[in-house]
Amino acid sequence: MSPLGKRSVARRYLRMAQNAQAAGQHGRALRFAELAVQFDPESLEAIDLRNQLCQNDAPCLTAVGQPPADPATLDQQVLAPWLLDDLEHPPLEPPAVQHPLDPGQPGPQKDIICPRRLQ
């Protein structure tokens, strides 16, 4: 019953997917249906909605936010645009180390005096 539980989150995503489908936002509905199935893989309602959305000849996601896996993508003459974008924009350089490698000297210590009880 916790709002932070996986099934509760899955039900929320399922409702969002149903609302998006009713509004005609197919891609958004598919994304929310995928999230609902990820959070609760046993939810038959979410699985049915995802399958219904995938039957409309739309590319179904294999992982949230990832393009569909195509095993022959690298064997073709023309690469997919999303793959070219990944190749053209290399990942950012790792951030510089912001902590000293030498632990240094311990700081000053101060004894804490317990206050007297009120009488």
Backbone atoms as SQL, in Angstrom:
CREATE TABLE atoms (id INTEGER PRIMARY KEY, chain TEXT, resi INTEGER, resn TEXT, atom TEXT, x REAL, y REAL, z REAL);
INSERT INTO atoms VALUES
  (1, 'A', 1, 'MET', 'N', 0.805, -1.203, 0.000),
  (2, 'A', 1, 'MET', 'CA', 0.000, 0.000, 0.000),
  (3, 'A', 1, 'MET', 'C', 0.850, 1.270, 0.000),
  (4, 'A', 2, 'SER', 'N', 2.129, 1.132, 0.155),
  (5, 'A', 2, 'SER', 'CA', 3.000, 2.289, 0.184),
  (6, 'A', 2, 'SER', 'C', 3.036, 2.956, -1.184),
  (7, 'A', 3, 'PRO', 'N', 2.998, 4.297, -1.232),
  (8, 'A', 3, 'PRO', 'CA', 3.079, 4.967, -2.526),
  (9, 'A', 3, 'PRO', 'C', 4.447, 4.813, -3.180),
  (10, 'A', 4, 'LEU', 'N', 5.410, 4.310, -2.420),
  (11, 'A', 4, 'LEU', 'CA', 6.745, 4.105, -2.962),
  (12, 'A', 4, 'LEU', 'C', 6.966, 2.667, -3.410),
  (13, 'A', 5, 'GLY', 'N', 5.978, 1.802, -3.218),
  (14, 'A', 5, 'GLY', 'CA', 6.105, 0.410, -3.611),
  (15, 'A', 5, 'GLY', 'C', 6.131, 0.258, -5.120),
  (16, 'A', 6, 'LYS', 'N', 6.760, -0.813, -5.585),
  (17, 'A', 6, 'LYS', 'CA', 6.904, -1.035, -7.026),
  (18, 'A', 6, 'LYS', 'C', 5.558, -1.177, -7.719),
  (19, 'A', 7, 'ARG', 'N', 4.652, -1.893, -7.109),
  (20, 'A', 7, 'ARG', 'CA', 3.352, -2.093, -7.752),
  (21, 'A', 7, 'ARG', 'C', 2.546, -0.807, -7.801),
  (22, 'A', 8, 'SER', 'N', 2.678, 0.012, -6.770),
  (23, 'A', 8, 'SER', 'CA', 1.987, 1.300, -6.767),
  (24, 'A', 8, 'SER', 'C', 2.528, 2.195, -7.873),
  (25, 'A', 9, 'VAL', 'N', 3.833, 2.212, -8.041),
  (26, 'A', 9, 'VAL', 'CA', 4.445, 3.002, -9.114),
  (27, 'A', 9, 'VAL', 'C', 4.013, 2.450, -10.475),
  (28, 'A', 10, 'ALA', 'N', 3.945, 1.128, -10.589),
  (29, 'A', 10, 'ALA', 'CA', 3.526, 0.510, -11.849),
  (30, 'A', 10, 'ALA', 'C', 2.081, 0.882, -12.179),
  (31, 'A', 11, 'ARG', 'N', 1.200, 0.880, -11.177),
  (32, 'A', 11, 'ARG', 'CA', -0.195, 1.262, -11.421),
  (33, 'A', 11, 'ARG', 'C', -0.293, 2.719, -11.866),
  (34, 'A', 12, 'ARG', 'N', 0.539, 3.578, -11.270),
  (35, 'A', 12, 'ARG', 'CA', 0.538, 4.987, -11.656),
  (36, 'A', 12, 'ARG', 'C', 0.974, 5.131, -13.121),
  (37, 'A', 13, 'TYR', 'N', 2.037, 4.419, -13.515),
  (38, 'A', 13, 'TYR', 'CA', 2.487, 4.477, -14.914),
  (39, 'A', 13, 'TYR', 'C', 1.433, 3.885, -15.859),
  (40, 'A', 14, 'LEU', 'N', 0.732, 2.856, -15.412),
  (41, 'A', 14, 'LEU', 'CA', -0.319, 2.275, -16.242),
  (42, 'A', 14, 'LEU', 'C', -1.436, 3.285, -16.474),
  (43, 'A', 15, 'ARG', 'N', -1.836, 4.000, -15.415),
  (44, 'A', 15, 'ARG', 'CA', -2.869, 5.034, -15.579),
  (45, 'A', 15, 'ARG', 'C', -2.383, 6.138, -16.519),
  (46, 'A', 16, 'MET', 'N', -1.130, 6.509, -16.391),
  (47, 'A', 16, 'MET', 'CA', -0.580, 7.539, -17.270),
  (48, 'A', 16, 'MET', 'C', -0.557, 7.048, -18.718),
  (49, 'A', 17, 'ALA', 'N', -0.241, 5.773, -18.930),
  (50, 'A', 17, 'ALA', 'CA', -0.234, 5.205, -20.284),
  (51, 'A', 17, 'ALA', 'C', -1.639, 5.188, -20.863),
  (52, 'A', 18, 'GLN', 'N', -2.620, 4.832, -20.055),
  (53, 'A', 18, 'GLN', 'CA', -3.997, 4.802, -20.537),
  (54, 'A', 18, 'GLN', 'C', -4.484, 6.203, -20.894),
  (55, 'A', 19, 'ASN', 'N', -4.108, 7.191, -20.069),
  (56, 'A', 19, 'ASN', 'CA', -4.504, 8.572, -20.366),
  (57, 'A', 19, 'ASN', 'C', -3.820, 9.070, -21.637),
  (58, 'A', 20, 'ALA', 'N', -2.556, 8.725, -21.822),
  (59, 'A', 20, 'ALA', 'CA', -1.837, 9.144, -23.025),
  (60, 'A', 20, 'ALA', 'C', -2.418, 8.474, -24.272),
  (61, 'A', 21, 'GLN', 'N', -2.814, 7.221, -24.135),
  (62, 'A', 21, 'GLN', 'CA', -3.422, 6.520, -25.272),
  (63, 'A', 21, 'GLN', 'C', -4.754, 7.170, -25.632),
  (64, 'A', 22, 'ALA', 'N', -5.533, 7.540, -24.616),
  (65, 'A', 22, 'ALA', 'CA', -6.817, 8.185, -24.877),
  (66, 'A', 22, 'ALA', 'C', -6.630, 9.559, -25.527),
  (67, 'A', 23, 'ALA', 'N', -5.510, 10.220, -25.217),
  (68, 'A', 23, 'ALA', 'CA', -5.226, 11.530, -25.804),
  (69, 'A', 23, 'ALA', 'C', -4.578, 11.414, -27.183),
  (70, 'A', 24, 'GLY', 'N', -4.297, 10.196, -27.638),
  (71, 'A', 24, 'GLY', 'CA', -3.709, 9.989, -28.950),
  (72, 'A', 24, 'GLY', 'C', -2.197, 10.144, -28.984),
  (73, 'A', 25, 'GLN', 'N', -1.558, 10.136, -27.847),
  (74, 'A', 25, 'GLN', 'CA', -0.098, 10.246, -27.773),
  (75, 'A', 25, 'GLN', 'C', 0.492, 8.841, -27.696),
  (76, 'A', 26, 'HIS', 'N', 0.683, 8.231, -28.857),
  (77, 'A', 26, 'HIS', 'CA', 1.070, 6.829, -28.929),
  (78, 'A', 26, 'HIS', 'C', 2.457, 6.576, -28.326),
  (79, 'A', 27, 'GLY', 'N', 3.422, 7.383, -28.678),
  (80, 'A', 27, 'GLY', 'CA', 4.782, 7.183, -28.173),
  (81, 'A', 27, 'GLY', 'C', 4.865, 7.324, -26.663),
  (82, 'A', 28, 'ARG', 'N', 4.172, 8.313, -26.148),
  (83, 'A', 28, 'ARG', 'CA', 4.166, 8.538, -24.693),
  (84, 'A', 28, 'ARG', 'C', 3.473, 7.371, -23.973),
  (85, 'A', 29, 'ALA', 'N', 2.374, 6.911, -24.542),
  (86, 'A', 29, 'ALA', 'CA', 1.652, 5.788, -23.943),
  (87, 'A', 29, 'ALA', 'C', 2.519, 4.536, -23.930),
  (88, 'A', 30, 'LEU', 'N', 3.247, 4.318, -25.005),
  (89, 'A', 30, 'LEU', 'CA', 4.117, 3.144, -25.081),
  (90, 'A', 30, 'LEU', 'C', 5.227, 3.227, -24.042),
  (91, 'A', 31, 'ARG', 'N', 5.797, 4.414, -23.879),
  (92, 'A', 31, 'ARG', 'CA', 6.870, 4.582, -22.891),
  (93, 'A', 31, 'ARG', 'C', 6.353, 4.316, -21.479),
  (94, 'A', 32, 'PHE', 'N', 5.176, 4.845, -21.145),
  (95, 'A', 32, 'PHE', 'CA', 4.620, 4.621, -19.811),
  (96, 'A', 32, 'PHE', 'C', 4.220, 3.157, -19.608),
  (97, 'A', 33, 'ALA', 'N', 3.731, 2.507, -20.663),
  (98, 'A', 33, 'ALA', 'CA', 3.384, 1.087, -20.554),
  (99, 'A', 33, 'ALA', 'C', 4.637, 0.255, -20.304),
  (100, 'A', 34, 'GLU', 'N', 5.738, 0.603, -20.980),
  (101, 'A', 34, 'GLU', 'CA', 7.007, -0.100, -20.749),
  (102, 'A', 34, 'GLU', 'C', 7.458, 0.074, -19.303),
  (103, 'A', 35, 'LEU', 'N', 7.340, 1.278, -18.781),
  (104, 'A', 35, 'LEU', 'CA', 7.733, 1.524, -17.391),
  (105, 'A', 35, 'LEU', 'C', 6.843, 0.742, -16.424),
  (106, 'A', 36, 'ALA', 'N', 5.566, 0.669, -16.724),
  (107, 'A', 36, 'ALA', 'CA', 4.651, -0.083, -15.862),
  (108, 'A', 36, 'ALA', 'C', 5.043, -1.560, -15.823),
  (109, 'A', 37, 'VAL', 'N', 5.413, -2.115, -16.974),
  (110, 'A', 37, 'VAL', 'CA', 5.819, -3.523, -17.021),
  (111, 'A', 37, 'VAL', 'C', 7.155, -3.719, -16.313),
  (112, 'A', 38, 'GLN', 'N', 8.047, -2.744, -16.426),
  (113, 'A', 38, 'GLN', 'CA', 9.338, -2.877, -15.740),
  (114, 'A', 38, 'GLN', 'C', 9.169, -2.888, -14.230),
  (115, 'A', 39, 'PHE', 'N', 8.276, -2.043, -13.715),
  (116, 'A', 39, 'PHE', 'CA', 8.092, -1.991, -12.270),
  (117, 'A', 39, 'PHE', 'C', 7.274, -3.170, -11.743),
  (118, 'A', 40, 'ASP', 'N', 6.352, -3.689, -12.553),
  (119, 'A', 40, 'ASP', 'CA', 5.558, -4.845, -12.130),
  (120, 'A', 40, 'ASP', 'C', 5.407, -5.792, -13.318),
  (121, 'A', 41, 'PRO', 'N', 6.377, -6.706, -13.497),
  (122, 'A', 41, 'PRO', 'CA', 6.331, -7.602, -14.654),
  (123, 'A', 41, 'PRO', 'C', 5.162, -8.584, -14.622),
  (124, 'A', 42, 'GLU', 'N', 4.459, -8.708, -13.508),
  (125, 'A', 42, 'GLU', 'CA', 3.342, -9.644, -13.408),
  (126, 'A', 42, 'GLU', 'C', 1.999, -8.981, -13.685),
  (127, 'A', 43, 'SER', 'N', 1.989, -7.693, -13.979),
  (128, 'A', 43, 'SER', 'CA', 0.744, -6.977, -14.237),
  (129, 'A', 43, 'SER', 'C', 0.244, -7.315, -15.641),
  (130, 'A', 44, 'LEU', 'N', -0.793, -8.123, -15.694),
  (131, 'A', 44, 'LEU', 'CA', -1.336, -8.540, -16.997),
  (132, 'A', 44, 'LEU', 'C', -1.941, -7.369, -17.747),
  (133, 'A', 45, 'GLU', 'N', -2.532, -6.437, -17.019),
  (134, 'A', 45, 'GLU', 'CA', -3.147, -5.278, -17.667),
  (135, 'A', 45, 'GLU', 'C', -2.085, -4.417, -18.369),
  (136, 'A', 46, 'ALA', 'N', -0.956, -4.223, -17.704),
  (137, 'A', 46, 'ALA', 'CA', 0.127, -3.430, -18.305),
  (138, 'A', 46, 'ALA', 'C', 0.731, -4.165, -19.499),
  (139, 'A', 47, 'ILE', 'N', 0.885, -5.469, -19.396),
  (140, 'A', 47, 'ILE', 'CA', 1.438, -6.257, -20.498),
  (141, 'A', 47, 'ILE', 'C', 0.499, -6.222, -21.696),
  (142, 'A', 48, 'ASP', 'N', -0.801, -6.346, -21.430),
  (143, 'A', 48, 'ASP', 'CA', -1.775, -6.300, -22.528),
  (144, 'A', 48, 'ASP', 'C', -1.772, -4.936, -23.216),
  (145, 'A', 49, 'LEU', 'N', -1.688, -3.866, -22.428),
  (146, 'A', 49, 'LEU', 'CA', -1.666, -2.534, -23.020),
  (147, 'A', 49, 'LEU', 'C', -0.406, -2.341, -23.863),
  (148, 'A', 50, 'ARG', 'N', 0.733, -2.795, -23.340),
  (149, 'A', 50, 'ARG', 'CA', 1.981, -2.675, -24.103),
  (150, 'A', 50, 'ARG', 'C', 1.887, -3.461, -25.411),
  (151, 'A', 51, 'ASN', 'N', 1.360, -4.674, -25.358),
  (152, 'A', 51, 'ASN', 'CA', 1.219, -5.480, -26.575),
  (153, 'A', 51, 'ASN', 'C', 0.258, -4.834, -27.563),
  (154, 'A', 52, 'GLN', 'N', -0.816, -4.249, -27.050),
  (155, 'A', 52, 'GLN', 'CA', -1.774, -3.569, -27.917),
  (156, 'A', 52, 'GLN', 'C', -1.117, -2.373, -28.602),
  (157, 'A', 53, 'LEU', 'N', -0.305, -1.639, -27.868),
  (158, 'A', 53, 'LEU', 'CA', 0.376, -0.480, -28.456),
  (159, 'A', 53, 'LEU', 'C', 1.437, -0.912, -29.470),
  (160, 'A', 54, 'CYS', 'N', 2.079, -2.052, -29.221),
  (161, 'A', 54, 'CYS', 'CA', 3.121, -2.534, -30.138),
  (162, 'A', 54, 'CYS', 'C', 2.541, -3.109, -31.427),
  (163, 'A', 55, 'GLN', 'N', 1.288, -3.489, -31.430),
  (164, 'A', 55, 'GLN', 'CA', 0.678, -4.068, -32.620),
  (165, 'A', 55, 'GLN', 'C', 0.370, -3.022, -33.677),
  (166, 'A', 56, 'ASN', 'N', 0.489, -1.756, -33.337),
  (167, 'A', 56, 'ASN', 'CA', 0.171, -0.694, -34.289),
  (168, 'A', 56, 'ASN', 'C', 1.343, -0.367, -35.196),
  (169, 'A', 57, 'ASP', 'N', 2.240, -1.332, -35.419),
  (170, 'A', 57, 'ASP', 'CA', 3.414, -1.172, -36.278),
  (171, 'A', 57, 'ASP', 'C', 4.333, -0.051, -35.816),
  (172, 'A', 58, 'ALA', 'N', 4.318, 0.260, -34.549),
  (173, 'A', 58, 'ALA', 'CA', 5.231, 1.269, -34.010),
  (174, 'A', 58, 'ALA', 'C', 6.448, 0.549, -33.452),
  (175, 'A', 59, 'PRO', 'N', 7.611, 1.177, -33.506),
  (176, 'A', 59, 'PRO', 'CA', 8.793, 0.529, -32.930),
  (177, 'A', 59, 'PRO', 'C', 8.651, 0.434, -31.422),
  (178, 'A', 60, 'CYS', 'N', 8.674, -0.772, -30.918),
  (179, 'A', 60, 'CYS', 'CA', 8.550, -0.981, -29.480),
  (180, 'A', 60, 'CYS', 'C', 9.922, -0.906, -28.840),
  (181, 'A', 61, 'LEU', 'N', 9.962, -0.344, -27.671),
  (182, 'A', 61, 'LEU', 'CA', 11.223, -0.190, -26.967),
  (183, 'A', 61, 'LEU', 'C', 11.615, -1.496, -26.296),
  (184, 'A', 62, 'THR', 'N', 12.886, -1.832, -26.357),
  (185, 'A', 62, 'THR', 'CA', 13.371, -3.010, -25.649),
  (186, 'A', 62, 'THR', 'C', 13.820, -2.636, -24.257),
  (187, 'A', 63, 'ALA', 'N', 14.292, -1.438, -24.085),
  (188, 'A', 63, 'ALA', 'CA', 14.641, -0.890, -22.781),
  (189, 'A', 63, 'ALA', 'C', 14.180, 0.551, -22.797),
  (190, 'A', 64, 'VAL', 'N', 13.846, 1.079, -21.668),
  (191, 'A', 64, 'VAL', 'CA', 13.289, 2.416, -21.610),
  (192, 'A', 64, 'VAL', 'C', 14.282, 3.418, -22.187),
  (193, 'A', 65, 'GLY', 'N', 13.844, 4.160, -23.174),
  (194, 'A', 65, 'GLY', 'CA', 14.673, 5.195, -23.757),
  (195, 'A', 65, 'GLY', 'C', 15.672, 4.713, -24.792),
  (196, 'A', 66, 'GLN', 'N', 15.718, 3.429, -25.081),
  (197, 'A', 66, 'GLN', 'CA', 16.680, 2.898, -26.042),
  (198, 'A', 66, 'GLN', 'C', 15.965, 2.564, -27.343),
  (199, 'A', 67, 'PRO', 'N', 16.620, 2.765, -28.487),
  (200, 'A', 67, 'PRO', 'CA', 16.013, 2.376, -29.751),
  (201, 'A', 67, 'PRO', 'C', 15.934, 0.854, -29.860),
  (202, 'A', 68, 'PRO', 'N', 15.057, 0.341, -30.683),
  (203, 'A', 68, 'PRO', 'CA', 14.942, -1.108, -30.810),
  (204, 'A', 68, 'PRO', 'C', 16.249, -1.726, -31.294),
  (205, 'A', 69, 'ALA', 'N', 16.542, -2.883, -30.765),
  (206, 'A', 69, 'ALA', 'CA', 17.783, -3.565, -31.139),
  (207, 'A', 69, 'ALA', 'C', 17.615, -4.173, -32.527),
  (208, 'A', 70, 'ASP', 'N', 18.558, -3.921, -33.382),
  (209, 'A', 70, 'ASP', 'CA', 18.561, -4.468, -34.723),
  (210, 'A', 70, 'ASP', 'C', 19.916, -5.149, -34.921),
  (211, 'A', 71, 'PRO', 'N', 19.958, -6.477, -34.965),
  (212, 'A', 71, 'PRO', 'CA', 21.249, -7.144, -35.032),
  (213, 'A', 71, 'PRO', 'C', 22.031, -6.830, -36.304),
  (214, 'A', 72, 'ALA', 'N', 21.351, -6.413, -37.374),
  (215, 'A', 72, 'ALA', 'CA', 22.055, -6.155, -38.626),
  (216, 'A', 72, 'ALA', 'C', 22.402, -4.676, -38.801),
  (217, 'A', 73, 'THR', 'N', 22.258, -3.868, -37.765),
  (218, 'A', 73, 'THR', 'CA', 22.489, -2.431, -37.894),
  (219, 'A', 73, 'THR', 'C', 23.902, -2.132, -38.359),
  (220, 'A', 74, 'LEU', 'N', 24.887, -2.819, -37.811),
  (221, 'A', 74, 'LEU', 'CA', 26.266, -2.535, -38.158),
  (222, 'A', 74, 'LEU', 'C', 26.697, -3.202, -39.460),
  (223, 'A', 75, 'ASP', 'N', 25.896, -4.142, -39.984),
  (224, 'A', 75, 'ASP', 'CA', 26.250, -4.833, -41.208),
  (225, 'A', 75, 'ASP', 'C', 25.706, -4.139, -42.455),
  (226, 'A', 76, 'GLN', 'N', 24.879, -3.138, -42.282),
  (227, 'A', 76, 'GLN', 'CA', 24.269, -2.463, -43.423),
  (228, 'A', 76, 'GLN', 'C', 25.210, -1.398, -43.978),
  (229, 'A', 77, 'GLN', 'N', 24.880, -0.910, -45.177),
  (230, 'A', 77, 'GLN', 'CA', 25.668, 0.143, -45.805),
  (231, 'A', 77, 'GLN', 'C', 25.467, 1.482, -45.107),
  (232, 'A', 78, 'VAL', 'N', 24.262, 1.729, -44.640),
  (233, 'A', 78, 'VAL', 'CA', 23.934, 2.997, -43.983),
  (234, 'A', 78, 'VAL', 'C', 23.625, 2.721, -42.519),
  (235, 'A', 79, 'LEU', 'N', 24.268, 3.470, -41.645),
  (236, 'A', 79, 'LEU', 'CA', 24.036, 3.296, -40.212),
  (237, 'A', 79, 'LEU', 'C', 22.820, 4.096, -39.778),
  (238, 'A', 80, 'ALA', 'N', 22.208, 3.638, -38.717),
  (239, 'A', 80, 'ALA', 'CA', 21.046, 4.339, -38.174),
  (240, 'A', 80, 'ALA', 'C', 21.467, 5.714, -37.652),
  (241, 'A', 81, 'PRO', 'N', 20.595, 6.718, -37.756),
  (242, 'A', 81, 'PRO', 'CA', 20.963, 8.069, -37.326),
  (243, 'A', 81, 'PRO', 'C', 21.328, 8.148, -35.844),
  (244, 'A', 82, 'TRP', 'N', 20.636, 7.392, -34.992),
  (245, 'A', 82, 'TRP', 'CA', 20.945, 7.465, -33.557),
  (246, 'A', 82, 'TRP', 'C', 22.340, 6.922, -33.283),
  (247, 'A', 83, 'LEU', 'N', 22.794, 5.954, -34.095),
  (248, 'A', 83, 'LEU', 'CA', 24.133, 5.407, -33.907),
  (249, 'A', 83, 'LEU', 'C', 25.186, 6.406, -34.369),
  (250, 'A', 84, 'LEU', 'N', 24.906, 7.103, -35.460),
  (251, 'A', 84, 'LEU', 'CA', 25.834, 8.131, -35.930),
  (252, 'A', 84, 'LEU', 'C', 25.951, 9.274, -34.927),
  (253, 'A', 85, 'ASP', 'N', 24.830, 9.650, -34.312),
  (254, 'A', 85, 'ASP', 'CA', 24.879, 10.702, -33.297),
  (255, 'A', 85, 'ASP', 'C', 25.771, 10.293, -32.132),
  (256, 'A', 86, 'ASP', 'N', 25.673, 9.038, -31.733),
  (257, 'A', 86, 'ASP', 'CA', 26.514, 8.559, -30.629),
  (258, 'A', 86, 'ASP', 'C', 27.987, 8.568, -31.011),
  (259, 'A', 87, 'LEU', 'N', 28.281, 8.285, -32.274),
  (260, 'A', 87, 'LEU', 'CA', 29.674, 8.265, -32.713),
  (261, 'A', 87, 'LEU', 'C', 30.241, 9.674, -32.878),
  (262, 'A', 88, 'GLU', 'N', 29.406, 10.627, -33.320),
  (263, 'A', 88, 'GLU', 'CA', 29.874, 11.985, -33.544),
  (264, 'A', 88, 'GLU', 'C', 30.090, 12.756, -32.248),
  (265, 'A', 89, 'HIS', 'N', 29.331, 12.417, -31.231),
  (266, 'A', 89, 'HIS', 'CA', 29.432, 13.133, -29.960),
  (267, 'A', 89, 'HIS', 'C', 30.019, 12.192, -28.912),
  (268, 'A', 90, 'PRO', 'N', 31.333, 12.203, -28.765),
  (269, 'A', 90, 'PRO', 'CA', 31.934, 11.296, -27.783),
  (270, 'A', 90, 'PRO', 'C', 31.522, 11.701, -26.367),
  (271, 'A', 91, 'PRO', 'N', 31.605, 10.782, -25.438),
  (272, 'A', 91, 'PRO', 'CA', 31.229, 11.118, -24.065),
  (273, 'A', 91, 'PRO', 'C', 32.166, 12.184, -23.504),
  (274, 'A', 92, 'LEU', 'N', 31.626, 12.930, -22.575),
  (275, 'A', 92, 'LEU', 'CA', 32.417, 13.980, -21.948),
  (276, 'A', 92, 'LEU', 'C', 33.585, 13.371, -21.175),
  (277, 'A', 93, 'GLU', 'N', 34.637, 14.160, -21.050),
  (278, 'A', 93, 'GLU', 'CA', 35.794, 13.682, -20.296),
  (279, 'A', 93, 'GLU', 'C', 35.398, 13.501, -18.839),
  (280, 'A', 94, 'PRO', 'N', 36.011, 12.532, -18.181),
  (281, 'A', 94, 'PRO', 'CA', 35.675, 12.344, -16.768),
  (282, 'A', 94, 'PRO', 'C', 36.087, 13.578, -15.968),
  (283, 'A', 95, 'PRO', 'N', 35.318, 13.922, -14.945),
  (284, 'A', 95, 'PRO', 'CA', 35.651, 15.112, -14.167),
  (285, 'A', 95, 'PRO', 'C', 36.987, 14.942, -13.445),
  (286, 'A', 96, 'ALA', 'N', 37.635, 16.063, -13.234),
  (287, 'A', 96, 'ALA', 'CA', 38.915, 16.031, -12.532),
  (288, 'A', 96, 'ALA', 'C', 38.686, 15.560, -11.094),
  (289, 'A', 97, 'VAL', 'N', 39.666, 14.908, -10.557),
  (290, 'A', 97, 'VAL', 'CA', 39.566, 14.413, -9.188),
  (291, 'A', 97, 'VAL', 'C', 39.480, 15.612, -8.258),
  (292, 'A', 98, 'GLN', 'N', 38.449, 15.639, -7.422),
  (293, 'A', 98, 'GLN', 'CA', 38.245, 16.781, -6.557),
  (294, 'A', 98, 'GLN', 'C', 38.588, 16.489, -5.099),
  (295, 'A', 99, 'HIS', 'N', 39.128, 15.354, -4.833),
  (296, 'A', 99, 'HIS', 'CA', 39.511, 15.045, -3.460),
  (297, 'A', 99, 'HIS', 'C', 41.010, 14.759, -3.442),
  (298, 'A', 100, 'PRO', 'N', 41.670, 15.103, -2.367),
  (299, 'A', 100, 'PRO', 'CA', 43.119, 14.852, -2.318),
  (300, 'A', 100, 'PRO', 'C', 43.398, 13.367, -2.158),
  (301, 'A', 101, 'LEU', 'N', 44.470, 12.935, -2.784),
  (302, 'A', 101, 'LEU', 'CA', 44.859, 11.543, -2.650),
  (303, 'A', 101, 'LEU', 'C', 45.513, 11.303, -1.300),
  (304, 'A', 102, 'ASP', 'N', 46.107, 12.351, -0.710),
  (305, 'A', 102, 'ASP', 'CA', 46.735, 12.247, 0.595),
  (306, 'A', 102, 'ASP', 'C', 45.674, 12.552, 1.650),
  (307, 'A', 103, 'PRO', 'N', 45.458, 11.659, 2.621),
  (308, 'A', 103, 'PRO', 'CA', 44.404, 11.914, 3.609),
  (309, 'A', 103, 'PRO', 'C', 44.717, 13.096, 4.513),
  (310, 'A', 104, 'GLY', 'N', 45.962, 13.524, 4.598),
  (311, 'A', 104, 'GLY', 'CA', 46.300, 14.689, 5.413),
  (312, 'A', 104, 'GLY', 'C', 46.378, 14.369, 6.888),
  (313, 'A', 105, 'GLN', 'N', 46.389, 15.412, 7.688),
  (314, 'A', 105, 'GLN', 'CA', 46.473, 15.280, 9.142),
  (315, 'A', 105, 'GLN', 'C', 45.072, 15.383, 9.728),
  (316, 'A', 106, 'PRO', 'N', 44.829, 14.673, 10.823),
  (317, 'A', 106, 'PRO', 'CA', 43.515, 14.788, 11.452),
  (318, 'A', 106, 'PRO', 'C', 43.312, 16.186, 12.017),
  (319, 'A', 107, 'GLY', 'N', 42.095, 16.642, 12.027),
  (320, 'A', 107, 'GLY', 'CA', 41.770, 17.967, 12.546),
  (321, 'A', 107, 'GLY', 'C', 41.824, 17.997, 14.065),
  (322, 'A', 108, 'PRO', 'N', 41.635, 19.180, 14.629),
  (323, 'A', 108, 'PRO', 'CA', 41.684, 19.297, 16.086),
  (324, 'A', 108, 'PRO', 'C', 40.499, 18.581, 16.726),
  (325, 'A', 109, 'GLN', 'N', 40.723, 18.071, 17.910),
  (326, 'A', 109, 'GLN', 'CA', 39.674, 17.384, 18.648),
  (327, 'A', 109, 'GLN', 'C', 39.236, 18.258, 19.803),
  (328, 'A', 110, 'LYS', 'N', 37.959, 18.229, 20.091),
  (329, 'A', 110, 'LYS', 'CA', 37.426, 19.038, 21.180),
  (330, 'A', 110, 'LYS', 'C', 36.492, 18.158, 21.994),
  (331, 'A', 111, 'ASP', 'N', 36.690, 18.148, 23.296),
  (332, 'A', 111, 'ASP', 'CA', 35.825, 17.369, 24.175),
  (333, 'A', 111, 'ASP', 'C', 34.508, 18.109, 24.372),
  (334, 'A', 112, 'ILE', 'N', 33.436, 17.362, 24.319),
  (335, 'A', 112, 'ILE', 'CA', 32.111, 17.941, 24.516),
  (336, 'A', 112, 'ILE', 'C', 31.747, 17.762, 25.984),
  (337, 'A', 113, 'ILE', 'N', 31.424, 18.865, 26.633),
  (338, 'A', 113, 'ILE', 'CA', 31.065, 18.833, 28.048),
  (339, 'A', 113, 'ILE', 'C', 29.554, 18.731, 28.142),
  (340, 'A', 114, 'CYS', 'N', 29.095, 17.752, 28.900),
  (341, 'A', 114, 'CYS', 'CA', 27.666, 17.567, 29.073),
  (342, 'A', 114, 'CYS', 'C', 27.142, 18.651, 30.019),
  (343, 'A', 115, 'PRO', 'N', 26.035, 19.308, 29.681),
  (344, 'A', 115, 'PRO', 'CA', 25.492, 20.355, 30.554),
  (345, 'A', 115, 'PRO', 'C', 24.905, 19.750, 31.834),
  (346, 'A', 116, 'ARG', 'N', 24.899, 20.569, 32.864),
  (347, 'A', 116, 'ARG', 'CA', 24.300, 20.121, 34.129),
  (348, 'A', 116, 'ARG', 'C', 22.797, 20.007, 33.956),
  (349, 'A', 117, 'ARG', 'N', 22.235, 19.106, 34.676),
  (350, 'A', 117, 'ARG', 'CA', 20.770, 18.982, 34.634),
  (351, 'A', 117, 'ARG', 'C', 20.135, 20.135, 35.387),
  (352, 'A', 118, 'LEU', 'N', 19.002, 20.527, 34.891),
  (353, 'A', 118, 'LEU', 'CA', 18.281, 21.588, 35.601),
  (354, 'A', 118, 'LEU', 'C', 17.721, 21.025, 36.892),
  (355, 'A', 119, 'GLN', 'N', 17.878, 21.766, 37.955),
  (356, 'A', 119, 'GLN', 'CA', 17.398, 21.296, 39.270),
  (357, 'A', 119, 'GLN', 'C', 16.085, 21.899, 39.639);
